[in-house]
């Protein structure tokens, strides 16, 4: 993406400090990082991505403080319609050693997805 295109997108989005923003990011977190820069340390970002894990690498390279990174909630398109409770029950019932070793991490990831879904349902977004 060209620099002037990114600047135009951020300008036209009307994102400012304290905004609540939905971001559909297909650029490995670059757009989300630009929005985060404009938010500063106040606001909320729900960032949709098409990959299995969040594309948050850009934020680590830009040296954002942890307080700013915590404003971003990542969710994959493929996880939006998941039955979270059924998946948690299946994970807990599984006897596979690999699943048992990583059970806490899997459950945490499902909790994050559930929080994002709640944010989507309850938040009036500005941009």
Secondary structure by P-SEA (a helix, b strand, c coil): ccaaaaaaaaaaacccccccccccccccaaaaaaaaaaaccccccbbbbccccccaaaaaaacccaaaaaabbbbbccccccaaaaaaaaaaacccaaaaaaaaaaaaaaaaaaaaaaaaacccccc
